[in-house]
Amino acid sequence: MKTTDAYRQRLLTELIEHSAQIDALVIKSRQAGTNVNKELEALRTQQQITTNKLHDLEDSNSSAWENIGDGG
């Protein structure tokens, strides 16, 4: 497996985990009526960072292929 493929897979896994944690906190706050906004916001921030990294990786891969097609 290519290094970028492994990194992409790791980022996707992190993104799924962040989404699951956010969903669990939303449910927890609704059921218990607790204020978990700070924790929820921190997880959403991590989710956005991971999403941005994934987009950057995908953009860099497409640019690399374009450069190869142009002769490097």
N, C-alpha and C positions, 0 to 999 in steps of 0.2 A: 504494500500500500504506500502511495506517495506520502511524503511528509505533509503537503498541503491538504491531502484528503483526510489524513488523520487529524490534523488541526481543525479542519472544517467539521468533522464528525464530533470532535470534542466540544466545539462551539455550539453545535446543534443540541448536543446533550445538555450543556449548561443552560441553553435557552429553554429547553423543555423543563428542566428542574426549576428554573426561576419562575416559569409560568405556573407550575404545580404549587410552588410555595406561595405565590401570590393568591392563587385560587383558594388555598387552604386558609390563608389569613383573612381573606374577604369573608369566607364562610364562618370562621371563628368569630370575627368581629360582629357579624350579623346575629349569630346565635347567642353570644355572651354579652353583646352590647358594649364590648370593651373598645378602647381607643388604641388601635394598632397602626395609626397613620404613619408614624415615623418609621416603623419596621417595614411597612408596606411600601413607603416611598423609597427606602433604601433598596428593597428588592426590585422595584420598578427601575431604579437607576441602574442596577447591575444588569437587568434584563436589556435595557437600552444599550449599555456598553457592549454587551455580548452581541447584540444585533448589529451594531455598528462594525464590530470586528469582523463579523461574518460577511457583511456587505463589502468591506474593504478587501477581504480575502478573495471574494468572488470577482470584484472589480480588477484586482491585481492579476488574477488568473486570466481574465479575458484580455487584458492589456498585454500580457506576456504572449498569448497566442497570436495577437495582432502583430506584435513585433517579430515573432518567428515567421509569420507569413510575409512580412516585408523584408525578410532577410536578416533579421536580428537587429 
